[in-house]
Amino acid sequence: MALESDTHQPPPPPSPLPSLSQSRPAAANEDMLPIESDTAPTDVDAPTALREDVDAPTAPMDVDSPPGLPFPGRRVNNEWEVAYLKIDHLTHSQLKDLCREYHRNITGNKVMLQNNLKIFSGDKKLWDEILPGARKSHRGKCSGKSAERSTTDGITKKRTATKTSTMRRERIILGGEENSKRQHQLPTERSKDRRSVKEKERIVEWAKAFSAANGYVPIEKRTDCPATGETSTAPSVLPMGEYGRILDHVQRTEATLAAISNVLDLSCAPSSFPPPSLNSDTTPPTSTTPSCVAVLSPATIPSPDNLFVQIRVSAIPDPPNVSYHKDIDKLGRIWDDTTPSWSPQEAPFSIPVPFSTSNEKIAVALIYWPQIYMKGRAKHWDHAKKLWSEWKFVMERYRLSTPADFWSEFSDHTGKRLPFSQISKLLRMQRKQEDEQLVTQAQFELGEQFLSTFSYRLGGQRGIPMQRPHAIATARNSNAKASRYC
């Protein structure tokens, strides 16, 4: 007991570092958050070696590290210049624009877009995908191997194999790939010439031999043989002057025959230019389609010799500004050239006969105006059509009987002739009454089939019933005329 009371243990030495409670002052504001640490919390009484030195200075920054991800910049000497970009702080729209620039997928949120850009940045093989594509065929032959293609998710997939039908066709036509020296089943012709020098020289030798065997013959020494299609170097039988005269005469003859062959049988219509009697051995080759036929109009008019003459387009004048409202009898004399009262001197214009050596002209009756202007000058006919139609209706009634009967019908009680406008109005009323009578008669004859019989098509819609009596009467008359000739 005495030993225990006399023995006195000294106190522990003080810690070289103050405790955490002493080194950190109390927070002045209770709302301040505590400082987080990556290491586990230490006890204030823990040894000094186990506690973190909070006053230790931080490590300096590495200034040599690249400030972002590497991306392709400019293309210099077939090499990419690297450009570093920071994508962590970019907005969603900026990331989409960057993905669109580098041909990446632009769908998804910011994390997905950043992943797409990181994959593209890390794989420099994908950088060549932003190069513009080839617009023409590549030169050289293809290797024929199935090239691998990369997708946006970083997974490489092989191209699909050739179809079975293509392989079967290759075996049937070429006897299998093992018998073919081509590297691909369906090669493409390339623009690069891969022929050998011997092959090129062989073609040049063949071209020289062909040129030597088929030398150039001047035009003045050529004589074509129509029977054999060969060319002879013998001197011509006819002189050049006589040859040209005969050729010109034959061309004019054939042009005249071609002009009237559309409307008249050549066996019944003698030509005004009979072909000369020439020996076949001395007749030079002639053209069957002379250039003068191209300027002819499809319109034809009868000539005084009862032959139909095809007129030139350039010979058709503009519709003359004439009026026969005050002289209907003169209109009857120049309306049709087949009537006994035909007066060619009073016709409004005449047309020269094509290929005529005597400058012969033919007076044109008014009844031929639609045929001439509709087939030759359709734009001019649009202005003269209304006036000509009025002449037509008056002349149909005028020629239905004698002129005396016509004027007895269209005169007033005093014997004075009615003007042209009033005659046209009365004839228009008569035609309207006749059309209504024909419509009533057709409705009585056809019954329920009337609407289906008198209908027309508008665009793709069929069976639209006719409404105007004049259209129904015209269709009925045309159907009756067609059934009469059947």
C-alpha positions as CSV (number, residue, x, y, z in Angstrom):
1,M,0.0,0.0,0.0
2,A,2.8,2.4,0.8
3,L,4.4,1.7,-2.6
4,E,1.2,2.4,-4.5
5,S,0.7,5.7,-2.7
6,D,4.3,6.8,-3.2
7,T,4.4,5.9,-6.9
8,H,3.1,8.8,-9.0
9,Q,2.7,8.5,-12.8
10,P,3.5,11.6,-14.9
11,P,0.7,13.0,-17.1
12,P,0.7,12.2,-20.9
13,P,2.6,14.5,-23.1
14,P,0.5,17.1,-25.0
15,S,-0.4,16.4,-28.7
16,P,1.7,18.2,-31.2
17,L,-1.5,19.1,-33.3
18,P,-4.6,20.6,-31.8
19,S,-7.7,18.6,-31.8
20,L,-10.3,19.1,-34.6
21,S,-12.6,20.8,-32.1
22,Q,-9.9,23.3,-31.4
23,S,-8.6,23.8,-34.9
24,R,-12.0,24.4,-36.5
25,P,-13.9,27.4,-35.2
26,A,-17.5,27.1,-34.5
27,A,-19.8,27.9,-37.4
28,A,-21.1,31.4,-37.0
29,N,-24.2,30.6,-39.0
30,E,-26.2,27.5,-38.1
31,D,-27.5,27.2,-41.7
32,M,-24.0,26.5,-43.1
33,L,-23.5,22.9,-44.4
34,P,-20.8,20.7,-42.9
35,I,-17.7,20.1,-45.0
36,E,-17.7,16.8,-46.7
37,S,-14.6,14.6,-46.8
38,D,-13.8,11.6,-49.0
39,T,-12.1,9.9,-46.0
40,A,-13.9,8.4,-43.0
41,P,-14.4,10.8,-40.0
42,T,-11.8,10.6,-37.4
43,D,-12.1,10.8,-33.7
44,V,-10.7,13.9,-32.0
45,D,-8.7,11.6,-29.7
46,A,-7.3,9.5,-32.6
47,P,-3.6,9.4,-33.2
48,T,-2.1,12.1,-35.3
49,A,-0.9,9.7,-38.0
50,L,-4.5,8.6,-38.7
51,R,-6.0,12.1,-39.1
52,E,-6.0,14.1,-42.3
53,D,-4.0,17.2,-42.5
54,V,-6.6,19.7,-43.6
55,D,-4.1,22.5,-43.9
56,A,-2.0,20.7,-46.4
57,P,-1.7,22.6,-49.8
58,T,-3.5,21.1,-52.9
59,A,-1.6,19.6,-55.8
60,P,-0.9,22.1,-58.7
61,M,-3.0,21.7,-62.0
62,D,-1.5,19.9,-65.0
63,V,-1.2,22.6,-67.6
64,D,0.0,20.2,-70.3
65,S,-3.3,18.2,-70.4
66,P,-5.6,18.8,-73.5
67,P,-8.4,21.2,-72.8
68,G,-11.3,18.9,-74.0
69,L,-11.9,16.0,-76.4
70,P,-10.1,15.7,-79.7
71,F,-12.2,16.3,-82.9
72,P,-11.2,16.6,-86.6
73,G,-10.4,20.1,-87.7
74,R,-9.1,21.1,-91.1
75,R,-7.9,18.6,-93.7
76,V,-4.3,19.4,-94.6
77,N,-2.3,17.0,-96.9
78,N,-4.8,14.2,-96.4
79,E,-4.4,14.5,-92.6
80,W,-6.7,15.8,-90.0
81,E,-5.7,18.7,-87.7
82,V,-6.9,18.0,-84.2
83,A,-9.2,20.5,-82.5
84,Y,-10.1,20.2,-78.8
85,L,-13.6,20.9,-77.7
86,K,-15.2,20.9,-74.2
87,I,-18.6,19.3,-74.4
88,D,-19.5,19.0,-70.7
89,H,-20.9,22.5,-70.4
90,L,-22.7,22.6,-73.8
91,T,-26.5,22.9,-74.0
92,H,-28.7,20.3,-75.6
93,S,-29.1,22.4,-78.8
94,Q,-25.4,23.0,-79.1
95,L,-24.7,19.2,-78.7
96,K,-27.2,18.5,-81.4
97,D,-25.6,21.0,-83.8
98,L,-22.2,19.4,-83.0
99,C,-23.5,15.9,-83.6
100,R,-25.1,17.1,-86.9
101,E,-21.8,18.6,-88.0
102,Y,-19.9,15.3,-87.4
103,H,-22.7,13.1,-88.9
104,R,-23.8,11.6,-85.6
105,N,-27.2,10.6,-84.3
106,I,-29.0,13.7,-82.9
107,T,-31.7,11.9,-81.0
108,G,-31.7,11.5,-77.2
109,N,-30.9,13.5,-74.1
110,K,-27.6,15.3,-73.3
111,V,-26.0,12.2,-71.9
112,M,-26.7,10.2,-75.0
113,L,-25.4,13.0,-77.3
114,Q,-22.2,13.3,-75.2
115,N,-21.7,9.6,-75.5
116,N,-22.1,9.7,-79.3
117,L,-19.5,12.5,-79.4
118,K,-17.1,10.7,-77.1
119,I,-17.3,7.5,-79.3
120,F,-16.6,9.6,-82.4
121,S,-13.7,11.4,-80.7
122,G,-12.1,8.3,-79.5
123,D,-12.2,6.4,-82.9
124,K,-10.3,8.3,-85.5
125,K,-11.5,5.8,-88.2
126,L,-14.9,7.4,-88.0
127,W,-13.4,10.8,-88.8
128,D,-13.3,10.0,-92.5
129,E,-17.1,9.6,-92.6
130,I,-17.5,13.4,-92.6
131,L,-15.7,13.7,-95.9
132,P,-18.0,14.4,-98.9
133,G,-19.1,11.3,-100.7
134,A,-17.9,10.3,-104.2
135,R,-20.1,11.6,-107.0
136,K,-18.5,9.4,-109.8
137,S,-17.4,5.9,-110.0
138,H,-14.1,5.2,-108.3
139,R,-11.2,4.3,-110.5
140,G,-9.7,0.8,-110.4
141,K,-11.3,-2.5,-109.6
142,C,-13.1,-3.3,-106.4
143,S,-11.6,-5.8,-104.0
144,G,-14.8,-7.8,-103.8
145,K,-14.5,-8.3,-100.0
146,S,-17.3,-7.5,-97.7
147,A,-16.2,-4.3,-96.1
148,E,-17.2,-3.6,-92.5
149,R,-19.2,-0.6,-91.6
150,S,-19.4,1.1,-88.2
151,T,-22.6,2.3,-86.6
152,T,-23.1,5.1,-84.2
153,D,-23.2,2.8,-81.2
154,G,-19.6,1.7,-81.8
155,I,-20.6,-1.8,-83.0
156,T,-19.2,-2.9,-86.4
157,K,-21.5,-5.0,-88.5
158,K,-20.7,-6.8,-91.8
159,R,-22.7,-6.1,-94.9
160,T,-25.4,-8.5,-95.9
161,A,-24.4,-11.4,-98.1
162,T,-25.2,-11.6,-101.8
163,K,-28.7,-12.7,-102.6
164,T,-29.3,-16.4,-103.5
165,S,-30.8,-15.4,-106.9
166,T,-27.7,-13.5,-107.8
167,M,-25.4,-16.3,-106.9
168,R,-27.6,-18.8,-108.8
169,R,-27.5,-16.6,-111.9
170,E,-23.7,-16.4,-111.6
171,R,-23.5,-20.2,-111.5
172,I,-25.8,-20.6,-114.6
173,I,-24.2,-18.0,-116.8
174,L,-20.5,-18.2,-115.8
175,G,-20.3,-21.7,-114.5
176,G,-19.4,-20.9,-111.0
177,E,-17.0,-18.5,-109.3
178,E,-14.2,-21.0,-109.5
179,N,-14.3,-20.9,-113.3
180,S,-14.2,-17.1,-113.4
181,K,-11.1,-15.0,-113.0
182,R,-13.0,-12.0,-111.8
183,Q,-12.7,-10.9,-108.3
184,H,-16.4,-10.0,-107.9
185,Q,-19.6,-11.6,-109.1
186,L,-21.0,-8.5,-110.7
187,P,-18.0,-6.2,-111.5
188,T,-18.5,-2.7,-112.7
189,E,-16.6,-1.2,-115.6
190,R,-14.1,1.4,-114.4
191,S,-12.8,4.4,-116.1
192,K,-9.2,3.4,-115.6
193,D,-7.6,1.8,-118.6
194,R,-6.0,-1.5,-117.5
195,R,-5.1,-2.8,-120.9
196,S,-1.6,-3.9,-121.6
197,V,0.7,-2.2,-124.1
198,K,0.4,-5.1,-126.5
199,E,-3.3,-4.9,-126.5
200,K,-3.2,-1.2,-127.3
201,E,-0.7,-1.8,-130.1
202,R,-2.8,-4.6,-131.6
203,I,-5.8,-2.2,-131.9
204,V,-3.7,0.5,-133.6
205,E,-2.3,-2.0,-136.1
206,W,-5.9,-3.1,-136.9
207,A,-7.0,0.5,-137.4
208,K,-4.1,1.2,-139.8
209,A,-4.9,-1.9,-141.9
210,F,-8.6,-0.9,-142.1
211,S,-7.7,2.6,-143.2
212,A,-5.3,1.3,-145.9
213,A,-8.0,-1.1,-147.2
214,N,-10.8,1.5,-147.2
215,G,-9.1,4.7,-148.5
216,Y,-10.9,8.0,-148.9
217,V,-12.6,8.6,-152.2
218,P,-13.4,12.2,-153.2
219,I,-17.0,13.1,-153.7
220,E,-16.6,13.9,-157.4
221,K,-15.3,10.4,-158.1
222,R,-18.1,8.6,-156.2
223,T,-21.1,6.9,-157.9
224,D,-23.6,5.1,-155.7
225,C,-25.2,1.9,-156.8
226,P,-28.7,1.6,-155.4
227,A,-29.0,-2.1,-156.2
228,T,-26.0,-3.3,-154.3
229,G,-25.4,-0.4,-151.8
230,E,-21.7,-0.2,-153.0
231,T,-19.7,2.8,-154.1
232,S,-17.9,2.9,-157.4
233,T,-15.0,5.1,-158.4
234,A,-15.9,4.9,-162.1
235,P,-16.6,8.3,-163.9
236,S,-20.2,9.4,-163.9
237,V,-22.3,8.7,-166.9
238,L,-24.1,12.1,-167.0
239,P,-22.4,15.5,-166.8
240,M,-22.8,17.5,-163.7
241,G,-25.2,20.0,-165.3
242,E,-27.5,17.3,-166.7
243,Y,-27.4,15.4,-163.5
244,G,-28.6,18.5,-161.5
245,R,-31.4,19.2,-163.9
246,I,-32.8,15.7,-163.8
247,L,-32.4,15.6,-160.0
248,D,-34.4,18.8,-159.6
249,H,-37.1,17.6,-162.0
250,V,-37.5,14.3,-160.1
251,Q,-37.7,16.0,-156.7
252,R,-40.4,18.3,-157.8
253,T,-42.4,15.4,-159.3
254,E,-42.1,13.3,-156.1
255,A,-43.1,16.3,-154.0
256,T,-46.3,16.8,-156.0
257,L,-47.2,13.1,-155.7
258,A,-46.5,13.1,-151.9
259,A,-48.8,16.2,-151.5
260,I,-51.8,14.7,-153.1
261,S,-51.4,11.1,-152.0
262,N,-53.1,11.7,-148.6
263,V,-56.5,12.4,-150.2
264,L,-56.5,10.8,-153.6
265,D,-55.6,7.5,-155.1
266,L,-52.6,7.9,-157.4
267,S,-54.0,5.3,-159.8
268,C,-57.0,7.5,-160.5
269,A,-55.4,10.9,-160.4
270,P,-53.0,11.8,-163.2
271,S,-50.2,14.0,-162.1
272,S,-49.6,17.4,-163.6
273,F,-45.9,16.5,-163.6
274,P,-45.4,13.1,-165.2
275,P,-42.1,11.5,-164.3
276,P,-39.5,11.3,-167.1
277,S,-38.7,8.1,-168.8
278,L,-35.2,7.4,-167.7
279,N,-33.0,4.4,-167.9
280,S,-32.5,2.7,-164.5
281,D,-28.8,2.3,-165.2
282,T,-28.2,6.1,-165.6
283,T,-30.7,7.4,-163.0
284,P,-29.0,8.9,-160.0
285,P,-30.3,8.3,-156.5
286,T,-33.0,10.6,-155.4
287,S,-34.4,11.6,-152.1
288,T,-37.9,10.3,-151.2
289,T,-38.6,13.0,-148.6
290,P,-37.7,16.4,-150.1
291,S,-37.5,19.4,-147.8
292,C,-40.4,21.2,-149.5
293,V,-43.0,18.7,-148.3
294,A,-42.2,19.8,-144.7
295,V,-43.7,23.2,-145.2
296,L,-47.0,21.9,-146.6
297,S,-50.2,22.2,-144.6
298,P,-52.5,19.2,-143.9
299,A,-55.3,21.2,-145.5
300,T,-56.3,20.4,-149.1
301,I,-58.6,22.3,-151.5
302,P,-60.0,21.2,-154.8
303,S,-58.5,22.6,-158.0
304,P,-60.3,23.4,-161.2
305,D,-59.2,20.0,-162.6
306,N,-61.1,18.2,-159.8
307,L,-57.8,17.4,-158.0
308,F,-57.1,18.1,-154.4
309,V,-54.1,20.3,-153.9
310,Q,-52.2,20.5,-150.6
311,I,-51.3,24.1,-149.9
312,R,-48.4,25.7,-148.2
313,V,-48.6,27.2,-144.7
314,S,-46.9,30.3,-145.7
315,A,-49.4,30.9,-148.5
316,I,-52.4,31.0,-146.1
317,P,-53.3,34.7,-145.5
318,D,-54.9,36.1,-142.5
319,P,-58.7,35.9,-142.4
320,P,-59.8,38.9,-144.5
321,N,-61.9,41.5,-142.8
322,V,-65.0,41.2,-145.0
323,S,-68.7,41.3,-144.3
324,Y,-71.7,40.1,-146.3
325,H,-74.5,41.2,-144.1
326,K,-75.8,43.6,-146.7
327,D,-75.2,41.2,-149.7
328,I,-76.4,37.7,-148.9
329,D,-76.7,36.9,-152.6
330,K,-73.0,37.5,-153.1
331,L,-72.3,35.3,-150.0
332,G,-74.2,32.5,-151.8
333,R,-72.1,32.9,-155.0
334,I,-68.7,32.6,-153.1
335,W,-69.8,30.1,-150.5
336,D,-69.3,26.8,-152.4
337,D,-67.4,26.2,-155.6
338,T,-69.5,23.2,-156.5
339,T,-72.7,25.2,-157.2
340,P,-73.6,26.6,-160.6
341,S,-73.6,30.1,-159.1
342,W,-69.9,29.9,-158.1
343,S,-68.0,33.1,-158.8
344,P,-64.3,32.7,-158.3
345,Q,-63.6,36.3,-159.2
346,E,-65.5,37.5,-156.1
347,A,-63.7,35.2,-153.7
348,P,-61.9,37.1,-150.9
349,F,-58.5,35.5,-151.7
350,S,-56.7,33.0,-153.8
351,I,-53.8,30.6,-152.9
352,P,-51.0,29.7,-155.3
353,V,-50.7,26.1,-156.3
354,P,-47.5,24.4,-154.8
355,F,-44.8,23.5,-157.3
356,S,-46.5,25.2,-160.1
357,T,-44.2,26.7,-162.8
358,S,-46.9,29.0,-164.2
359,N,-47.8,30.7,-160.9
360,E,-51.3,29.3,-161.0
361,K,-53.7,30.3,-158.2
362,I,-56.9,28.8,-156.9
363,A,-59.8,30.9,-155.6
364,V,-60.8,29.6,-152.1
365,A,-64.5,29.3,-151.4
366,L,-65.7,30.3,-147.9
367,I,-66.8,26.7,-147.1
368,Y,-63.1,25.7,-147.0
369,W,-62.1,28.2,-144.4
370,P,-62.3,25.8,-141.4
371,Q,-60.2,23.2,-143.2
372,I,-57.6,25.8,-144.1
373,Y,-57.3,27.8,-140.9
374,M,-57.8,25.0,-138.3
375,K,-55.0,22.9,-139.9
376,G,-52.8,25.8,-140.9
377,R,-53.4,28.8,-138.6
378,A,-55.5,27.8,-135.7
379,K,-54.9,31.0,-133.8
380,H,-56.3,33.1,-136.6
381,W,-59.3,30.8,-136.9
382,D,-60.4,31.6,-133.3
383,H,-61.2,35.2,-134.3
384,A,-63.1,34.3,-137.5
385,K,-65.0,31.3,-136.3
386,K,-68.0,33.1,-134.9
387,L,-68.6,35.2,-138.0
388,W,-68.1,32.1,-140.3
389,S,-70.7,30.1,-138.2
390,E,-73.3,32.8,-138.8
391,W,-72.6,32.6,-142.5
392,K,-72.9,28.8,-142.4
393,F,-76.4,28.7,-140.8
394,V,-77.7,31.4,-143.2
395,M,-76.2,29.5,-146.2
396,E,-77.7,26.2,-145.1
397,R,-81.2,27.7,-145.3
398,Y,-80.3,29.8,-148.4
399,R,-79.2,26.6,-150.4
400,L,-82.2,24.6,-149.1
401,S,-84.3,26.1,-151.8
402,T,-84.1,28.8,-154.5
403,P,-83.1,32.3,-153.6
404,A,-86.6,33.5,-154.4
405,D,-88.1,31.1,-151.9
406,F,-85.5,32.2,-149.3
407,W,-86.4,35.9,-149.7
408,S,-90.1,35.2,-149.7
409,E,-89.7,33.7,-146.3
410,F,-87.4,36.3,-144.8
411,S,-89.2,39.5,-145.9
412,D,-91.7,41.6,-144.1
413,H,-95.3,42.3,-145.2
414,T,-94.2,45.1,-147.4
415,G,-91.8,42.9,-149.3
416,K,-88.6,44.4,-147.8
417,R,-85.9,42.0,-147.1
418,L,-84.9,41.4,-143.5
419,P,-81.4,42.3,-142.3
420,F,-78.8,39.7,-141.8
421,S,-78.9,40.0,-138.0
422,Q,-82.7,39.4,-137.8
423,I,-82.5,36.4,-140.2
424,S,-79.8,34.9,-138.0
425,K,-82.0,35.4,-134.9
426,L,-85.0,33.7,-136.6
427,L,-82.9,30.8,-137.8
428,R,-81.5,30.4,-134.2
429,M,-85.0,30.2,-132.8
430,Q,-86.0,27.6,-135.4
431,R,-82.9,25.5,-134.6
432,K,-83.8,25.7,-130.9
433,Q,-87.4,24.5,-131.5
434,E,-86.1,21.6,-133.7
435,D,-83.6,20.6,-131.0
436,E,-86.3,20.5,-128.3
437,Q,-88.5,18.4,-130.5
438,L,-85.7,15.9,-131.1
439,V,-85.1,15.7,-127.3
440,T,-88.7,15.1,-126.6
441,Q,-88.8,12.4,-129.3
442,A,-85.7,10.7,-127.9
443,Q,-87.1,10.7,-124.4
444,F,-90.2,9.0,-125.7
445,E,-88.3,6.4,-127.7
446,L,-85.6,5.5,-125.1
447,G,-87.4,5.9,-121.8
448,E,-85.2,5.0,-118.9
449,Q,-82.2,4.6,-121.2
450,F,-82.3,8.2,-122.2
451,L,-79.9,9.4,-119.5
452,S,-77.3,6.6,-120.0
453,T,-77.5,7.1,-123.8
454,F,-76.9,10.8,-123.9
455,S,-74.1,11.2,-121.4
456,Y,-70.5,12.3,-121.5
457,R,-67.3,11.9,-119.6
458,L,-65.6,14.7,-117.7
459,G,-62.1,13.9,-116.6
460,G,-62.3,10.5,-114.9
461,Q,-66.0,10.7,-114.2
462,R,-68.4,8.9,-116.6
463,G,-72.1,8.9,-117.2
464,I,-72.7,12.7,-116.7
465,P,-76.1,13.4,-118.4
466,M,-76.3,16.0,-121.1
467,Q,-78.4,19.1,-120.3
468,R,-78.4,21.3,-123.4
469,P,-80.9,20.3,-126.1
470,H,-78.5,21.3,-128.9
471,A,-75.9,18.8,-127.5
472,I,-78.5,16.0,-127.3
473,A,-79.8,16.7,-130.8
474,T,-76.2,16.8,-132.2
475,A,-75.4,13.4,-130.5
476,R,-78.7,11.9,-131.8
477,N,-78.0,13.0,-135.3
478,S,-74.4,11.7,-135.2
479,N,-75.6,8.3,-133.8
480,A,-78.2,8.0,-136.5
481,K,-75.7,8.8,-139.2
482,A,-73.3,6.3,-137.8
483,S,-75.9,3.5,-137.7
484,R,-76.9,4.4,-141.3
485,Y,-73.4,3.6,-142.6
486,C,-73.0,0.4,-140.5
